[in-house]
Each structure stands twice: as C-alpha cells, then as structure tokens.
Amino acid sequence: MYESTKQWIADNSLEGVICFNGRMDLTRGVTYACESVGIPFISHERTWFGDGIQLVPNGNCLGLKALGELVSEYSEKPLTVSQAKYAGKLVGDRFLQRNSLEWRLYNQNPEPAPWPTRTSGKRILIVPSSKNEFAGHEDWETGWQDNTQALDDFFEVYNIHPEQVVLRCHPNWSENIGRVTGERSLRLYRQWAEDRGIHFISSEEKASTYDLIQQSDIVVLNGGSSAVEAGACGKQVVCLGPAPYERAGFAQIFLSRQDMEENDLLDLDEDLVRRKTLRFLYVRSHRYPQFVDYVKALETTKYQYFEGADPDRIIRQFETGNIEADDPVFSEFENSENEVLSLLRQNAWGELADYEVPKTVGQPYQVSRRFAFRWVDGFRSMFSRGDRG
C-alpha cells in the first residue's frame, strides 16, 4: 500500500490526499506515503457526538495537536446561552444514557452504587481505560511503562492511602470487540488492586460509575471520556497521561513522576471546572468537527445532508495545516453560562437533557451510496452498535 500510494501520487501529480482514519494497517500506509513524498493529507473520521465530519490535517484520528490548539484557544472564551445549553444537554444525555448518537454506550441500566469504603480522607475514584489503540502514537506518550505504575507514583507522591480509593474498571473489558476481549486489562488491574488492598469493582458489575463520580472528591483517569462527567460535577479531575482535554483547563495533567514531584495537587474552584468542561464539550461538538450544520446524524450509521457547505474549508486545511472552528462565535460575558451552571450544581440532568436544539434550516441534499456499500450498510445495521463483532 505504501509503495503503490507513492506511485499513485506521482502518476497523478497529487497535491493532497484525504484518507479515512489513517491510524492503522492500509490507511496508515497511505498517510505514511504522503509524509514520505512531502504532500499534505487529511484524515477523516466519525465525530464523537455524531454531527459533522472530523477532519484532521496531517495526522490520524488519534492526533491531539490540532485538537489541543483549538481547545486551548476557546478555553477562555465564554459560551453563548444557546451554546451553553447545548453543551449542558450533552452532559445530561450522558448521565441519563440518552446519548444515542455516540458510537458506543457502556454499562447500560446501571444499579445504584453507594460509596463502598470508609475513610476520613478524600475519596479517590480511579476510572482507567486500556488505551491499547493509542500505543506507539507520539501524542500519547508518557514517562511510565503502564498506568498502574503511574498510579503507584500518584499514591506515593501525594500520600494517598488504599482505604481512600475505589477502582472502577472499564465496562468494555467485559465485552468483545470483534474477537478481542479485555481480559488482560481486567486481570492486570484486579491483581494490582488486590496487592494494594484497594476496593475493586469489576467490568461486568452494574455499579453506576456516574453515582461513584458524584460521591468522589478526585477522579483519576488516563485519558478516558469520563472526565467530562467528573468535570460537570465540579470534581477535581486528574489525568495520568495525555488526553483530548489536556489543555481545556478543568483537569490536572501529569506526564511523569517528575511532574508530580514538582507540582502540588490543584484544588480548582468547582464552577471554574464546570465552565471549562462545558467549553471543552462545545469545542468537541461544534468547533472541532467540520460541517456540523450540513451533516446531521440520524443514527450512529445513518445521516442526513444539507446543501450550502463551503468546500474551501478543506482547501484551507491543506494550505495551513490548521483547523478552523466550525462555529467561531463566543460570548463576551461569563454570565451567559450561568443558567446551565446552576442546573449542573443541582445535578438536574433531566432538565439539561430536555433542551430542544433548534432544527437546522437548509435544503436537503441526497447522497447516493453505491450498491455494494448500501449492501454493507444494511448488513452492518443487523449487528450491535459500535465496534462489537
């Protein structure tokens, strides 16, 4: 694939390439060929919340550089009233598990989960992800061999005791992804927790992670998306390693033990954490994705399209290597976020989720799939959503 792509670029005098995903197997051969011959490329992927298209210049779908720059730019810019309500809706939908347009849902129909340990210290909830798909990506490197080593350093540097800690394993470790299981990750964390006397909640258990987040003081992750629920609750969020929200301002990031030894644990204002979380969510839903008003998700694999999108946005990505915010609008005043902040303080997930998003006004545009792809779409729809086989 690498050699044939180089030949294809040369034979057609290509000045840029758009490639799906770009992170592994054949598509990585395409992007590596572009890098080798020195032409720009854009990888495209499904967006986190469904609407729009994720377009990443000169990087694959896991790249953090372009996203981080956009997150940092808008971290200090307040949301308008409607933007804040949209971000609040995303939070409410996740807590109520109404987030039907996300690629996968985890731990459906959870059971109430009172905090399972007694401690006089702060309650620490660990919510790890396996991160196996990020291995070898330069944007995700840390100073640790694995996350359990990072956790050991975190406990030692900040004098955290086992009775303060609850480990909630990722629910997808009890599911198949194709033919692959999460048994190795589950076994690693179970043994680690047993050796240290830490309360362990296994992947297959139905205990509500959201209940545990709301009862905790500090939520510790290694890049997972549960940071947004923790941030929406105003919790202190600690991430041991890189993350999409690394520059969002609501989480403290550590990339090595030295980082910990040189910095105290932050105690951020709860409302500041909530504000920054809302702004990050809006970047992920309406600034980082492109063509949000023109590509609307009806289901996880079914879309509606509208006329009027500006293709020059793609040309500018090729030319500059930067992502323009799809929605660059922001408020001049923080009080435009206050109504949603008040609902977050009350844990009013239903009221947040019930916000009715204004309908897109535009001329529908019909995109006809080739017969072979229509057959694949139909066959795929017979399987469970997400990437389970």
N, C-alpha and C positions, 0 to 999 in steps of 0.2 A: 504493500500500500504506500509506503514511504517513497519508494523509487518511482512508482507509477504516477504518484501525485506530483513529484518534481517534474516528471516528463510532461504531464498534463498542463502544468503551469507554464512550462517553456513553450510547448506546442501552441498554446492559445494566448500567449503573451498576457497572462492574467495579472491584474494589479491588486487583487484582493480575493479572499475566499471566505465564504460563510459555511460553517460546519456545525452539525448537531453535536452538542455536549463536549466533545473534544478531550475527554479525560482518560479514555482507556481504549485498548485494542485498535481497531481500524481507524477510528476517528482521531486517536492520538497520533497515528501515522500521518494523517492529513495535516494536522496542526504543526507537527514537527517538521514536515517538509516545507511548510510556509516559513517557519523560523529559519530553516537552513538556507533558503534562497532569498530571504530578506523581504518578503512581502507581508503586509498586514493581513490578519484574519479576525473574524468574529465568530465566537461560538454562541449557539442559541439553545435555549432550554426552556422547559415549562417554568412558570413563576411560582413562588411559594403559595400565593393566595389565589392563583388561577387566572386573573385578568392580565392582559398584556403579554409581551414576549420578553424573556430575559435574554439580553444581548450583551456579551462580554467581549470588549476589544482586546485582542492579543493575549487571551487567556482562556482557560477552560471554565466549566461551570462551577468549579470549586474555588476559583481565584478570589482573593479577598482585597486586592489592591484597589481596583476601580470602585468596588462597593464601599470600601473603607473611606475613600476620599469623599464620596457622596454623603455617607453617614456623618462624617466629621463636619462637612460644610453645613448641614442642616441641623446639627445637634443644638446649636444656639439660636435657631430661628423658630419662634413660636408657631403653632398651628392655628389656622383659622378655625372658627366654630365648627364648620362642616367637616373640615379635615380631622379635628379632634374627635368628633362624633364617629367618624368612620374608623379611626384607629381604636376608639373605645368599643365599637361594635366587634372588631376583630378579637379583642380581649374577651368580651362577653361570650362570643361564639365559641371560643376555645374552652372557657370554663364550663360552658353548658354542653360542650361537644356537638355544637351545631356547625362546626367548621367543615361543611360537607364538600367544599371545593379544594381543600388541601389534599395532597396526593395520598396520604395515609392517615388513619385515625388509630390511636393507641388506647388500650385499656378501656374499651367501651363498657358502659354500665358499671362503673366502679362502685365499690362499697365504702361507706364512711370509715374514716381512719383517724381515730384519736391518737395523739402523740404517745408512742409506746414506751418511752423511758422517763425516768425521774432524774432531774438534775437541777442544781442551783445555778449552773452556768447558762450561757446562751445555747439555744437549741440549734444544732447544725444539721441540715439536710443535705445529703450528697445524692445528686442525680446524674450519674455518669452515662456517657454514650460510648459505644465501642470505637467509633471513628476509624474503622478499618479502611473505609473507602478514601480516607484522606492521607493514608500512609505514603510517604515519599513526595508529597506536594510541598514545595518550598514555603508556601504561605502558611502552612500549618505546623511548622517545626517548633519544638520546644527543647529545653535543656534536660528533659527526662526521658528515660527509656520507655516508660509507660505511665499511665495516670495513677496507678497505685503508689508508685514512687513519689509522684508529686503530692499525693495526699499525705503520705508519711512525713514529707518535709513540711507541709502546711500545719499538721498537728504539732510537730516538734517546735517549729519556729514560733508559733502563736500559742503554745501551751494549751492545746485542746485535748480534753480527756474523753475516753471511749463512751462514758455514760451521757455525754452531750450529743452524741452522733447517731443519726439514723441513715442507713444506706438503702435507697430505693432503686433497685435495678431496673434497667430499661425494659419496658414490656415487650419490645420486639425480639428480645433474646429468647423468648419462649415461642416464637413464631418462625416459620420457614420463610426464607427469601429465596425463591426458586428452590434449589435443593440444599441450600446452606442454612444451618441453624446457628443460633447464638450461644450454643452450649459452652464453647471455650471461654467466651467473655463471662458468662454466668458463673462458671466454675472458678475462674480467676478471682472474681470479686467475692464469691462465697468463702473461699479459703482465706482471702485477705481479711475479711470481716471476722471470721471465726478466730484467726490467730491473734486479733487485737481486741476481741471482746466487744465488737460493735454490733448493734442491733441491725439485722439483715432482713430486708423484705425482698423476696424473690420475684423474678419477672412475671411468673404466672399468677401471682397473687393479685386480687382485685382491689387492694387498698388504694384509695384515691390519692394520687400524687398531689392533686390540687388542694385537698384537705391538709396534707402534710406541709405543703408550701405555706399555707395561710397560718399554720401554727408555729412555723420556724422563725428564727431570728436571722440566720445566714443560710443562703442556698449556694452550694458549691457545685460547679459544673466543669466540664472540659470542652465546652463549645456548643452544647445542646440548646434547643429552642425553648426549653422550659424556663430559661432566663426571662422570657417576656412575661410569663405568668408571675414569676417572683418579683420582677420589676413593677408590674402593675399593682402588686400588693404593697409596694414600698419597702420590700425586703432588701437587706444588704446582699448583693449578688457578687460572688467571687468566681472567676473563671480561671482554671489552671491550664492555660494554653490560648492560642489564637481563637478568634470567633468572629462571626459577621458583625457582632455588636461591640467589638473591641474598642472602637472609637466613638461609641454612642454616648458615653458619659454616665450610664446607670450601673455599670459593672466595674469591679476592680480586677484587672488582668495581671496574672503572674506568668512569666515565661520560663522562670528558672528559680532555684532556691535562692540565688543571689538577689533576685528581685524581692523576695520575701524578706530577706535579712536587711535590705536597705529601705524597706517601707513598712510603716505601721498599717494595720487593718483600718480601712476607712469606715467612718460612721456617717454616711451621707444622709442628708435630710430626706425624709420619706416622700414628700411631694416633689422634690427635685428628681428622685428616682422615677417616680410615676411620669413626670413630664417628659423626661428623656426617653423613657420606654415608649410613650405614645409617639414621639417624633421619630424614633427608630422604626416603629411599625409602619408609619406612613411613608417613610423612605422605601421600605421593602414592598409596600403595596402600590405606591403611586409615583415614586420618583425614580427608583432603580429600574423597574420594568419599563419597557418602551411600548407605546401604542396602547395604553391602558383603556382609552375611550373607544378603541376600534377593534379590540379583540376581547370578547367577553365570554367567560366560562359559563356554560350551562350545567355541565357535569365535569368530572375530572378529565374526561377524554372527549368532550363534545363542546364545540364553541360556536358563537355567533360573531359575524364580522360586519363592520360598517365602513362605508366609504369616507374618504377625506383625510386619511393618514398621509403624513409627509415623508416620502422615502429618502429625502435628503438627510434626515437624521442618521440614517445608516451610512451615507457617504461621509458625513462629518465624523462619525466614529472611526471610519477607516483613516481619515486625514489626520485626526487629532489624537486618536488612541484614548479618548476620554468619553465618559457617559454624561450626557446632558440630562438633567432632571426632567422627567416626562411632565411633571407638574411642578414648576418652579415657584409657585405662589406661596407666600407665608404671611403671617400676621406681624404687625409691629408691636403688639402688646400681649403679654402672657395671660391677661385675664380672659382672653378668648378660649383658653383651655380649661378655665376654672370649673365650668359646669360638669365636664367629664371627670375632672379630678375629684370633685365631690362625690360622684357616683362610684368611682374607684375606691374611695375611702370607705364607703358603705358596703362594698362588695355587692353592688347592685347589678349583678351580671345580666339578669333578665332585661332590665331597663336599657342597659348598654347594648345588648344584642338586638333589641327590638327597633333600633334606629333604622328608619326606612331610607335607603340610599336613593337619591334622585335617579330616575331612569336616564340612560344615555339616549340623547336625541340625535338621530342620524339615519342616513339611508342604508338599509341592509345591503350587504354585498355577498353574493353567493360564491363560495369556494367549492369547486367540484373536485373530489378526490378521484384518482384513477381507480379502475375497477379492482385491481389487485389490492390496493390499500384499503378500499372500502370493505373488502372481504376480511382483511386482517383486523380492521376496526371492529367489525361485527363479532369476529371470533374472540377478540380480546375482551369485549364487553361481557362475555359469558363468565369471565373469571373475576375473582375478588379484586377490589380496587387496590391501587398501589403496586408494589413490585413482588407480591407473593405469587408463587407458582402453584 
